[in-house]
């Protein structure tokens, strides 16, 4: 069974752009896009390459019969080979001109102690049978960071078996919701592995956005980072760096859960609607969740630098608690305290207004 996620955007004039995210047997295959310019485009079905999806210029005679692409391992190896800083490695100069950046295939093969033909077959997706020892050698040769090394193993055949069915709807435990509600001075929320926001407290809504005002399908931190102007403005000039980290984190999850149709749909939507996401997704950069500091430019409280931590919730598959705290005695702590007071005052005003309205309604009935 083939599930097609069609996302259509209209460009200027009569031209429209069509992106199709193919999901076959619950596996993400790639993104295709075509330019619909009358009967010519509809007849040829020509596609163009979107970096990082493995989709290249080719004719597709039918949208119901896409060519399978599951060469995540080869795509990742090529991207990491091209990202190696050869100047730092002090490789011998053989006099040949380098047409592309990074390591040549023969150089990677020599450093990893495998044959050049084996590297070619891996990159072209003609073999997926890789021993753990060979993967370790490749990771060492490419000088992969821990997150990148973990991703390499996750997309190779030696990875642990993955679930074949989509994850069921996530439910937040009552105890976790009580914990959120008790954190009156700490913005906090619960997310799943796709960064869908499952629960939040009032301070988090005051800091980030009014999640209650958003439809459930739009309560996703990565989607907000790219597609919500107000949320994007919170990061100011640091937006690009933070957004790239979001893409790297999502790429990491896609390596672990390629069968997740909701994750595939999110990648498809963002690839269609944001060119930066499309470019950064093609870089194959990966990053796991780590504590870090972020500076938020809040329209009410002003700039504040907060420590952001993502803590795993035991027993709840893929759920994490994200907290936002300021270092004591800093201007950021004062700004966050002001925001919490402002938020609490607003809640009390809304409660008072609601109570007054109910009293008026009761008097009118009598």
N, C-alpha and C positions, 0 to 999 in steps of 0.2 A: 504494500500500500504506500502510495506517495502522497505526502501532505505538502501542499504548496501554500506558502504565505506570500500573497501578492500585496505589494505596497506601491502605490502609484502617486507620483508627484507630477504636477504640471509646471513646466518651465515656461519661459516667455514665448510668445507667438503660438503657433499651432503645434509645436513640438512637445511631446510628453515623454517622460522617462519612466521605464518600467523595470523594477527590480523584483526578482523572484528568489526566494530562499527555499531551496529544495531540502526536504527532510524525508529520507527514504528509510523505512524500517527503523524509524526513530533515531537516525544518525544524521548529523549535520553534514551536508555534502558541499555546500558553497552558495555563493550569491551569483546571480546572473542579471545583467541589465541590458536592455535593448532600446533603441530609439525608434519610436513608432512614427514614421514619416510616410504615411499612406501605404499603398499596397506593396511597395518595394520592401520595406522593413518587415511587414507581416509575412511576405513570401519567403524571405531569406532567413529570418530569425537570427540575424547576426548578433553576436554578443561581444563585449569587450572585457578586458581583464580588470578585476578588482583585487588590489594587492592583499595577499594573505588568505585568500579563499581558495586558491588553486584553480580558479576559473580563468581561462585564456581565450583569446580570439578564436572563435570556431563557429561553425554553423550548427544550429540546433533545430532540427526539422520539426520537432514537436515538444511542447512544454510538458507533455505527459511522459516523455521518455528522456530524461536528462542523463548525461553520462555521469557515472559514479565518480566521485572524488572524495577519497578519505586519506589523502597523503599528508596528513598533519605532521608525521615524522619527517618526511622529506622536505616539506616547506620550512619546518623549524630548523633543520640542519643547514639548509641553504642560507636562511636569514642569519643564523649565528656565525656561519663561516664568513659571510660578508661583513660581519660586524667586528671581526677580530682586528686589533691594532697591530699590523705586521711590523711597524717601526719599533714597537716595544719589544717584539720577539727577537729582533736582531737576526733575521733569517739571512742566509747567504744570498748574495746577488748573482743570479745566473745570466744577467744581461737582457732578459726578456722583458718586454713592456707589459705591465699589468693592465688589462682591459677593464677589470672590475675590482672594487675594493675588497680587502680581506684576504683570507687564505685561498690558494688554489686547491682544487680537489686532491692533487698529488701531495701537496704539503700537509693537508689534513690527514690523508692516508698514512703518510710517513710518521706524523706525530702520534697517531692513534694505533700504529702498528697493524694496519689492515691494508688490503689491496685497493688500488685506485678503482678497479672495477666494482668492488664491493661498495665503496662510497657512492659511485654513480648509481648503482642499483638501489641503494637506500634513498638517495635524493629523488630518484625518478619513481619511487613507489613500487619497484619491481620485486622487492623483497621486504617482508616485515618481520622475518625470523631473526631476531637479534638477541644474542646472549647478554646476560647481565654484565659479564666481563668486558664485552665489546662496547656496551653503552657507557660503562665507567671510563674506558679509554677515550671514547669520543668526547665525553664530558670534560675529561682532563685536558684533552688536546684543544678544545674550544674555550677552556678556562671558564666554564659556566658557573654562575652564582648558584647558591643552594636552591632558590626558587626555580631557576632555569633547569637545573639538574633534575629536580623533582618533576617538572613538566616533561622533560625528555623521556623519563621512565613512564610517565602516565600515558603518553601517546604511542609508546612502543608495545609490542605484543607481550612483553614481560610484565606489564602492569597488572594490578589486581583485577579480577573480573568486575565488570560494571553492571549495575542494574539495567534491565532491558525495558523497564516500564517507567513512564514519567512519574516524578514524585507526587505523592498525594498532597492535597491542600494542607498548608501548614496551620497549626493551631498553637497559640501561645498559652502556656500553663497559667492557671489562676495565680499560683505563687509568684510567677515572674511578673505578671501584671501588677500584683500588689507591691512588688519591689519597685517597679517603675513609679507607681503612684506615690510611694513614700519618699522618693528622691526629689524633694521640693526645690532644692537649690542646685541640682545637677541635671542638665539636659541628658536624656538617655532614650534609646529606642532599641527595638528588637528587629533584626533583619534576617533573611534567609541567605543562602549562598549566592543567590543572584542579586543580592542587595535590595530585594523587595522589602519595604517597611511593613512589618506585621503588627507592631504596637509601638506606642510612644507615650511620653508624659507631656504635661503642659509646658515645662521649660524647653523641651526639644522643639515643640511647635513654635514657641516664641523665638528661638534661636534660628531655626532653619526655614520652616514654612508651615502653613496651616494644612496639615495632612488631612484633617477632616473635610476640607474643601475640595480635595482631589478625589477623583474616582479611584477605586482600588488598583486598577491596572496601571495607573500613573504614579503610584507611590513606590517609586524605585529611585534610589539615590544616584545611580549612574545615569538613568534617563533624565533626572532632574538636572544633573550636572551639565548635560549637553543641550537639553531642549527647553529648559525653563529659564528665561532671561533673568528673573529676580533671584533665583537660586544661584545661577551662574555669577551674578554680580557680587554675591557674598565673598567670592574668592579674589576679586579685584585682578591685579596683574599676575597673580600666582595661579590663575585658572588653568593655563595650559599645562603646567607641571602636574597639578592635581588631576586634571582630566586624563593625562597620559597614564598616571598611576591607576586610575579607574579602569582604563582599557586593559592594562597589564594584569590587573586582578581578575577581570572578566575572562581574559584569555586563559589564565590559570584554571579557572573553573571549567571553561569549555574543554580543556584537556582532560579533566577528571570526569566530566559528565557530558560527553558529546551527544548522548541520546536524549538530552533534555529539550523537548520542543519549545518550552517557554523561554529557555535561555537562547535557543536558536532564533526565536522570533524577536527577542530583544536585540540581539546582534544585527539581525536583518533590518529592523526599524532604524536603529542608530546609524547603520551603514548607509541607508537611503537618505536620511534626513540631515546628516552632518558629515561634511567632507573630512574634517579633522579626525573624527572617529574612524572613518574608512581608511585613512592613511595610516593612523597609528595601529589599527588592528592588523594591517599588513606587515608591520614591523616584527611581529611575533615576540614582542617583549612580554615577559611574565613577571608577576610579583605577588607574593602572598601577603596576607594581612599582617601588619606590624604596627606597633604604637608609633605615633608621630605627632608633631605639632602642626596646627593649621591656623592661619590668621584669617578671621572673618571680619568683613566690613559691614557691620550691621546698620541698617538705616535708622535705628532708634538709639542703640547703645554705642555706636561707633566701632572703631577697630579693636579687636581683642584676639590675642593668641592663646589658643586652647590646646591642651593635650588630649588627643583622641585615642582611645583604647577600644579594641574589639575583643571581647571575652566570650569564649565558647560556653554555651549553655549545655551542660551535661544531660544526656538522655533525650535531647531534642535534635534530631538529625539536621545538621546544616544551620541551626539557629545560633545567632550571636547577639550579645548585648553590647551596644556601642555607647560609651560615655564621653562627655565633653567637660573637662575640668580646667580651671585656671590655677596657676601657681600662686600660693598665698602671698599677700603683700605687694602684688604687682598691679599696675594700672588695668591689666586685663581682668584681674579678680574684681576690681571695683566696677568695671564695665559690666561684667557678667552679673554681679550682685544687683546693679541698677536694673538690668534687663529682667532679672527674676522678680524684683519688686514691681516693676512696671507691668509685667505679665500678670502677677497676682492681683494688682489693683484693677486691671482690666477685667479679670475674671470676677472679682467682687462687684464691680460696676454692672457687669452683665447679669450677675445673679440678683442684684438689687433691682435692676430694671425689670427683670423677669418677674420677681416677686411683686413689684408695684403693679405690673400689668395684670397679674393674676388677681390682686386685691380689687383693682378697678373692675375687672370682669365679674368678680363675685358680687360687688355692690350693685353693678348694673342688673344682675339677674334678680337681686332682691328688690 
